[in-house]
Amino acid sequence: MSADSSAREAALPSDRELVLKVIPMPADCNANGDIFGGWVMAQVDLAGSVVPARYVDGRMATVAVNQFIFKQPVRVGDILSFFAEVTRIGTTSITVQVEVFAERFRAQGQYVKVTEASLTYVAIDDAGRPRPIPKK
C-alpha cells in the first residue's frame, strides 16, 4: 500500500490561523523525489514563529522542538498550508502547535495533513538572554 492510499482527506482547521503558504520546488527534494524533512522543518519553524511574535515584542529564539511528526510525504508542486496556534505562554517562553496540510498538485481542493509539530520559543534580549514576555 502506498503512502497516499492510506492518506485520508482532511478539512483545513478553522480554529487555527493560516500563517504561511508555500510550494516546494525540485531543489528541495531528496534522492527519493520527496521533499527533504529538514526543509519542511525549517518552514514549520518559520510558520511557528509568526503568532508568538505578536506576544514577544522583540527578539525570540527557537529553544525546543517538543514534537515533530511526519505523517505523509511532501512532493514538488504541493501547496502547503501552515496553521499555528499558541498553546502555552510562560514567563519567558511560548509554545506553539503547527499543523501542515498539503493540497496535492494533481488534486486541487483536497487536503492531506502531512506534518504536525510543537515548538517552544523564548523571548531574548539584545545579549541573547531570556527576558520576560510582556503581559497583554
C-alpha positions in Angstrom: 0.0 0.0 0.0 1.4 3.4 -0.9 1.6 6.3 1.5 -1.1 8.1 -0.4 -3.6 5.2 -0.5 -3.6 5.3 3.4 -3.9 9.1 3.5 -7.3 10.5 4.5 -8.6 13.7 3.0 -8.7 16.3 5.7 -10.5 19.5 6.3 -8.5 22.6 7.0 -8.6 23.8 10.6 -11.0 26.7 11.4 -9.7 27.2 14.9 -6.1 28.0 13.9 -4.6 30.8 12.0 -3.2 30.3 8.5 0.4 31.8 8.9 2.2 30.5 5.8 1.6 29.0 2.3 4.5 27.7 0.2 5.2 25.5 -2.7 8.3 23.2 -2.5 10.4 23.1 -5.6 12.7 20.5 -7.2 15.8 21.8 -5.4 14.1 20.8 -2.1 13.9 17.1 -3.0 15.8 14.1 -1.6 17.1 11.2 -3.6 13.6 9.5 -3.4 11.9 12.5 -5.0 10.2 13.6 -1.8 10.8 16.9 -0.1 13.6 16.9 2.5 12.3 16.6 6.0 14.8 19.3 7.0 13.2 21.7 4.5 9.8 21.0 6.0 11.2 21.5 9.5 12.6 24.9 8.5 9.3 26.0 7.1 7.5 24.8 10.3 9.9 26.9 12.4 9.2 30.0 10.3 5.4 29.4 10.5 5.6 28.7 14.2 7.3 32.0 14.9 4.5 34.2 13.3 1.9 34.1 16.1 4.3 34.4 19.1 6.0 37.4 17.6 2.8 39.3 18.5 3.3 38.5 22.2 7.1 38.7 22.5 7.5 42.3 21.2 11.1 41.8 20.1 13.7 39.1 19.5 13.0 35.5 20.2 14.7 32.2 19.5 13.6 28.6 19.0 14.6 26.7 22.1 12.8 23.4 21.6 11.1 21.2 19.1 8.9 19.3 21.5 7.3 17.1 19.0 7.6 16.7 15.2 5.5 14.1 13.3 5.8 13.5 9.5 2.5 11.9 8.6 2.7 11.9 4.8 5.4 12.7 2.2 5.5 16.2 0.7 6.1 16.4 -3.1 7.2 19.0 -5.5 4.3 21.2 -6.5 2.2 20.5 -3.4 0.7 23.7 -2.0 1.5 23.6 1.7 -0.7 25.5 4.2 0.7 26.0 7.7 -1.7 26.7 10.6 -0.5 27.8 14.0 -1.9 28.2 17.5 -0.3 29.3 20.8 -0.8 26.5 23.3 1.1 27.9 26.3 2.6 31.3 27.4 5.1 31.1 30.2 7.2 33.8 31.8 9.9 33.9 29.1 8.7 31.2 26.7 5.8 30.5 24.4 4.7 27.1 22.9 3.0 26.8 19.5 1.3 23.9 17.7 1.7 23.9 14.0 -0.2 21.7 11.5 0.7 21.4 7.8 -1.7 20.4 5.1 -0.8 19.6 1.5 -3.0 20.4 -1.4 -1.7 17.9 -3.9 -0.6 19.2 -7.3 -2.9 16.9 -9.1 -5.8 17.0 -6.6 -6.6 20.7 -6.1 -9.2 21.4 -3.4 -8.3 18.2 -1.5 -6.1 18.4 1.6 -4.0 15.9 3.5 -2.3 16.6 6.8 1.4 16.0 6.2 3.1 17.3 9.4 2.3 18.4 12.9 4.7 19.9 15.4 5.0 21.6 18.8 7.8 24.2 19.2 8.8 26.5 22.0 10.3 29.9 21.5 11.9 32.1 24.2 11.9 35.9 24.3 15.5 37.2 24.3 17.2 40.5 25.0 19.9 42.1 22.8 22.6 39.9 24.5 20.6 36.7 23.8 19.5 36.1 27.4 15.9 35.1 28.2 13.6 38.1 29.1 10.0 38.2 30.3 7.2 38.2 27.8 5.2 41.4 28.2 1.7 40.9 29.7 -1.0 41.8 27.2 
